[in-house]
Amino acid sequence: MTVTAPRVHIDRCICRNRRFADLLPLAREAGWDLGSLGQATGCGEQCGLCRPYLRAMLAKGTTVFDRLLPSDSE
């Protein structure tokens, strides 16, 4: 029996309902790092589940993720 991981579609900070595709141009224009992005938008500052995705977004420009990334606490 083959077990497959469930499909995921992660494209936003849930707490602030802000899409990564909307955040990326703001971050690039302002030169934000993760901390600055959090201070300016609140994203990544509440539950923190989006922090690894925000980090990847800033590093690679990815705005939609189809797999779970390890949390900051791991």
C-alpha positions in Angstrom: 0.0 0.0 0.0 1.4 3.4 -1.0 0.7 6.3 1.4 0.6 9.7 -0.2 0.8 13.0 1.7 -2.3 15.1 1.5 -2.2 17.9 -1.0 -1.8 21.4 0.5 -2.1 24.9 -1.0 -0.5 27.5 1.3 -0.6 31.0 -0.1 -1.2 33.3 2.8 -0.8 34.3 6.5 -4.0 33.0 8.0 -4.0 35.3 11.0 -3.9 38.4 8.9 -5.4 36.9 5.7 -2.6 38.4 3.7 -1.5 36.6 0.5 2.2 36.0 0.0 1.8 37.2 -3.6 0.7 40.6 -2.2 3.4 40.7 0.5 6.4 39.9 -1.7 6.4 43.1 -3.8 5.9 45.2 -0.7 8.8 43.4 1.0 11.1 43.8 -2.0 10.3 47.4 -2.5 10.9 48.3 1.1 13.8 45.9 1.6 12.2 44.1 4.5 13.7 41.1 6.2 11.4 38.8 8.2 11.4 40.9 11.3 10.6 44.1 9.3 7.8 42.4 7.4 6.3 41.2 10.7 6.5 44.7 12.2 4.9 46.4 9.2 2.2 43.9 8.4 1.7 41.7 11.5 2.3 38.6 9.4 4.2 36.0 11.3 3.7 37.8 14.6 0.6 35.9 16.0 0.5 32.1 15.7 3.8 32.0 13.7 2.8 29.1 11.4 3.5 31.3 8.3 7.0 32.2 9.4 8.8 29.4 7.5 6.7 30.3 4.4 7.5 34.0 4.8 11.2 33.2 5.2 11.1 31.1 2.0 9.1 33.8 0.2 11.7 36.4 1.0 14.6 34.1 0.1 13.3 32.4 -3.1 10.3 34.5 -4.2 7.9 31.6 -3.8 4.4 32.7 -3.0 2.5 29.4 -3.2 3.6 26.3 -1.4 2.4 22.7 -2.1 4.1 21.1 0.8 4.4 21.7 4.6 7.6 23.4 5.7 9.1 22.7 9.1 8.0 25.1 11.8 10.4 27.5 13.5 10.2 25.4 16.7 11.6 22.3 15.0 
